[in-house]
Amino acid sequence: MTLLTEADEISHIAFGFMGSKALFAALEFKVFTHLAQAQMTAAELADRADIHPDRAETLLTALAGLGLVSVADGRFANSPAAEAFLVKGAKYDFGDYLRLQVGQQMYGLLDQIDGALDGSLGEEATKSYAEWFSDPEEARLYSESQHAGSLGPARQLARSLDLSGARQMLDVGGGTGAFAITLCKANPDLHATIVDFPNVAQLGRSYVEKAGLSDRITYIEGNALETDWPTGQDVVLMSYLFSGVPGGTHQGLIDDAWRVLSPGGRFLVHDFVVREDRSGPVLAALWQLQHTAFTPKARSLDAAWLRNALDDKGFDQVEVGPMIPEMTMLAQAVKPG
């Protein structure tokens, strides 16, 4: 690799924040949803999105440079990835997750990463999720976007996991129920209990009711780190929980999962996890860094630590492998008996 090539790679990394803003803006103006209807010129897109043609062309050019759209003879079209993941209503759409949670809530927090790393960040800048979600609007914005972002992984888990013998599942920090709803739909005998904050639970119940599962999915309102969990569980699921709490609480979560699981019960941990040699994946590593800006005591979770922690607790059949490619991993373990 030449020095010039290395410098080019560094430039792409350094200016990555501009690419993020281009993506957020495109989602805000529904660019990918409009282009899903037909290929368009910048002027045609400008008319649909109600922005000036020159600014539409500037935005589309940036998106083309990022590989999110293609351009030929002055007409722009979605890339296959944009068509699958960024078009409103698409099967794997998680545009709202990026636009609302990442763009509006999380992105600005990166301004305080230096203070989070050197310990100088004031407590007022690092509220816990419990404090944050005591604001109904913040809880709504985060939870609704998280629901959109969790549906794809939930479907993937439902396809790959045999829960035919499971009757009771505890979804710890399960938000508005994307995983619980999807897994209950795929397993007619499964009932789920979700533990989450009151404002989140209130929103979640509407999703559960809409899915026609109010008789099989219930909520326990409270902080997952402080609330008593019901015992007799066949499955305990924690998705994106480890990355959102201090690293010192991880062992306690594993202990609690062991306590409430029935013999033969399965423990599932889905989260941003890096490889044991810490060489990546880059997306997982960057998500972990972003969480540090909000939760300075968060741990950069790696596959070896997670595997060893489950082994040491006494779990059998411990496996840790990719879930969302290059971003998340799924740990599976079984309580013996």
N, C-alpha and C positions, 0 to 999 in steps of 0.2 A: 504494500500500500504506500503510495507516494505521500509526501508531506502535504501537497495540494489537496489530495483526496481526503486526508485526515482533517484538514482545515475546513473542507466543505461539509464533512459530517458534523463537526463541532458547530458550524454555522446553522445547520438544520436543527440541531438540538437547542441552540441558544434562541432561535427565533420560533421555536415550537409554540410559544404562547400566542403568537399571531395566528398560527393555524387553528388553535383552539377557538380563538375569538371569531375567526371566519366561520367555523363550524357552528358555533352558537348563534351567530347572526343568521346563517342560512336556515337553521331550524326555526328561529323566531319568525322569519318571513316565509316559512313553508316552501322554500325553494325546491327541496327534494320531492315534496308532495305534488307541487305543480308540475315538475318535470316528469313525474310518473304518468301524467295524463298524455304527454306528447313531448317530443323534442322541441326546443324553443330557441329563438334568438334572444339576445339580451333585451331587446325592446319588448318582445312578447312577454318574457318573464317579468320585466319591469311593470307592465300593465297588470299582470295577474297579482303581483306582490305589492303593488301600489308604492313603488319607489322610483326615483329618477333613473332613466335609461343608462346614464353614464355610471351611476353608482351600482346599478345592477350588473353592468358589464365588468366593473372592477371586482365585485364580489365573485361573479362566476369565473373570472380569470384566476382568482386566488384558489377557488375550489378545484379548478382544473389542474392547477399546479400541485395541489394536494392529492390528486388522484380520485377525488370524490365525484367529479363529473368528467365527462369526455366532451370534446368539441371537434366538429368537422363541418366545414363549409359554413362557419358562423352559427351553427346550431348546437345547443348544449343538451346533453343527456346524462342521466344518472349512471354512475358506475354500478356494477352488480352488487357491491357491498352496500352502497347507498340505497339501492332499490330494495334490498332485503331488510335493512336495519333502520333506515332513517325516513322512510315514507310513512306518514300517518296512517295507522290501521293495518300496516303490513303484519304478516304473521309474527315476525321477529322484531317488530318495531320497539326500539328503546330510545327514540328521539327525545321524548319528554324527560326521561331520566337524565340525558345529557344536557338538555336545554334548561331544565328547572333546577335539579339538584346540583349538578356539576357547575353549570354556567352561572346560576343565580345565588346559590348558597355556598358551595365549596371553593369555587375558583378564587374569589376574593380573599379567602383565608390564607392563600399561599403567600400573600404579602407579609405575613407574620412568621414565616418559616425560620428566618434567622434567629428571632427571639425565642422561638420554640426550641431550637437546637442548642442555643447557649444558656437557656434557662432564665433569660431575662424577661420573658413574656409575662405580663401581669395576669392575675387570676381572672380579671374581668374579661379577658380576651379568650379564655379557654373554658367556657362553661361546659358542664357535663351535658350529655344528651338529656338527662332528666330535667335540667334547668331549661335547656333549649326547647324541648318539646312541651314545656308548660305553657308556651305561647301557642294557641290553637292554629294560628296562621302558619307559623314555622313548621309545626307538626304536619299540617295538611300538605304544604309544599313538598316537604321531604318525603312524606309517606306515599303520596300519589305518584311522585316520580320514581320512588324506589319500587313501587308495585309494578310499574311499567318495565323497569329494568330487571325485575326478578322473574317475570313470566317465562322468558326464554330458558334460563337455567332450570326453572321448575319443570318445564316440559321435558327437558333433556333428562333430568333426574327421574321423572316418572317413567320414561321409556326404558331407562337402563337399570332400574332398581325393582327387584321382586319383593313386594310388600304384601303378598297374597295372604300370609298368615298373621299379619299385624292387625290389631284391633284399636290400640290406643297410641297416639303420637303426641308428644309435647314439642311445640315449636317455640323455642326460647328466643325472644326478641324477634318474633315472626312478623312484625309490622302489620300491614293490611291484609295479610293472609295469602299472598301469591303462591307460596309453596304449599301451604295447607290446603287451599282450594284445589290446586292442580293435582296434588297427590290423593286427595279424597275423591275427586272425580275419577281418577284412574283405578282406585281401589274401593269398591262399594262398601266393604265392611269396615273401613278405617274411620275412626273418630279422632278429632284433633282438638287440643287445647293450646291456645296461643297466649304467651306471657308478653305484655308490652305496656307502655305508658297509657294513661287514661285517654288522652286526646287522640292517640294512635288507635286505640281499641275502638273508640267511637266511630272513627272513619272505617276501620276494618269491618265492623259489623254490617255496614252498608254493602261492602263488597261481598261478604258472606251471604247476606240475604239475597242479593242480586243473583248469586250463583245457585240459589236454592238449597243451601247447605246449613241453614241456621240450626237444624236439629242435630248436626254432626260436628259443627265447629263452634267452640265457645272461647271466651276470653277470660283471662285473669289479669286484672289491671294492676300494674305496679312496675317497679324497677326490677329487671331480671336478676340483678346482682343482690337484691335484698328480699325479694318475695319468695315465700315458700312454694315449692313446686309439688304437684301431685305425684304420688308414687304409682307403681304398677304400669309403667310405660313400656310398650313394645319398641318404640322408636323415640329417640331424642334428637332433634334437629336444631343446629345453630348455624344460620346463614348470615354472613357478614357481621357476626357479633364480636368475634375475637378482635377484629381490626378496629372496632369502635370503642373498646374499653381498655383501661390500663393493663399492661402486660402482666402485672402482678396478680391480676384476677383470673388469669387463664387456668391455673391449676385448680382453683376453687370451682370453676365451671366444669372442669373434667370430673372433679370429685362429686359434684352435685348430680351430674349426668349418671355416674355410676350408681349413686344412691337411689335414684328414682327408677332406674331401668330394672325390669324383671329379668331373671336369668334367661339368657338367649336373646335379650333385647339388643337393638342396634343403635349405635351412636354415629351421627353424621355431622361433620363439620365442613361447611363450605365457606371459603374466604379467600382473600388475597394472600397467597402463599408463594414464597420464592423457593428456588432450588436450594438444596443443602449446601452447595458450594458458593451460593450467593452471587452467581453470575447472571441472574435474571430469573424469570422473564422481566423485561423492562417495564411492561405495563403494570404488573403486580408490584414491582419495586416502587414505581412512581405513585401508585395508589397508596402504598404504605407511607410514603413521605408526605403525601397530602394529608393523611389522617394525623400525622405527627403535628402538623400546623394547628390542629384543633384539639388533639389529645396528646400532649407532649410525652406522656408516660406510656403511650402505645408501644407495642413490641413489633419489630419487623419479624413476622412469623415465617419460619422456614420449614421445609418438609421434614428434615431430620428431627428437629426439636419436637414437632407435633407427633411424629411417629414414635419417638422415644417416650414422650409423656404418656401416650396411650398404652404403650407396652408396659411401662413402669407401673401404671395404675392396675394392670392385670387384664386388660382387654385382650381378646384373641382376634385372629383374622384381620390384623391391622393393615390397611392399604391406604396409601396417599397417592393420588394421581390427578392429572389435568381435568378440569371441568370446562370452564370457558377458556379456549386456547390462548395461551400467553398471558392470561390474566388471573384466573382463579384455579384453585385445586379443591378436591373433595377428599376428605379423610373418612374412611369407614372402619368401624370396629364393632366387635360383638362381645357383650358381657357373657363370660362362660356360664354353663349350667343348662 
